[in-house]
Amino acid sequence: MVVAGLFLTPLLRRMQGAENPPARGRITARLTHNISSVPGREDYIQVRLEEREGDLWAEPVFGKSNLIYTMVKAEGMICVPLDSNGLHKGELVAVELF
C-alpha cells in the first residue's frame, strides 16, 4: 500500500494526463515509540492514531509491509528522513493520512 501510494498511483495519474495528484490529508501527532533508521535511507512507517489526554499520538504498526494486518491497522504513515538516524518517542511528526 505504501509503495503503491508513493509511486504507482502518481505514475498512473500522470499516464492519464493528470497534472498533480490530489493532496492527501496531513496532521501532526506525537510518536509513541522510538523508530531507528539508517542514514542514507528514507523509511516510511505505517501508524495508527489515538487520542490521549487531548493530544494526538501516532503509534507505529510494525510488521512486514506485505502483511494485510499492517494495512488494516494503519491510518496513515510517517517518513523518517534520508539523513536521519531515526525518530524519538514524544517527537512531533507529520502523518500523511490514508
Long-range contacts (C-beta under 8 A, 24 or more apart in sequence): 1-46, 1-65, 1-71, 1-74, 1-98, 2-44, 2-46, 2-65, 2-77, 3-65, 5-77, 5-98, 6-44, 24-96, 24-97, 24-98, 25-96, 25-97, 26-94, 26-95, 26-96, 26-97, 27-56, 27-76, 27-94, 27-95, 27-97, 28-56, 28-92, 28-93, 28-94, 28-95, 29-55, 29-56, 29-57, 29-58, 29-92, 29-93, 29-95, 30-55, 30-56, 30-57, 30-58, 30-90, 30-91, 30-92, 30-93, 31-57, 31-58, 31-60, 31-78, 31-87, 31-88, 31-89, 31-90, 31-91, 31-92, 31-93, 32-57, 32-58, 32-59, 32-60, 32-89, 33-59, 33-60, 33-89, 34-86, 34-87, 34-88, 34-89, 35-60, 35-80, 35-86, 35-87, 36-85, 36-86, 37-80, 37-84, 37-85, 37-86, 37-87, 38-85, 39-82, 39-83, 39-84, 39-85, 40-82, 40-83, 41-82, 42-79, 42-80, 42-81, 42-82, 43-79, 43-80, 44-77, 44-78, 44-79, 44-80, 45-77, 45-78, 45-79, 45-80, 46-70, 46-71, 46-73, 46-74, 46-76, 46-77, 47-74, 47-75, 47-76, 47-77, 47-78, 47-95, 48-73, 48-74, 48-75, 49-75, 49-76, 49-95, 58-93, 58-95, 74-98
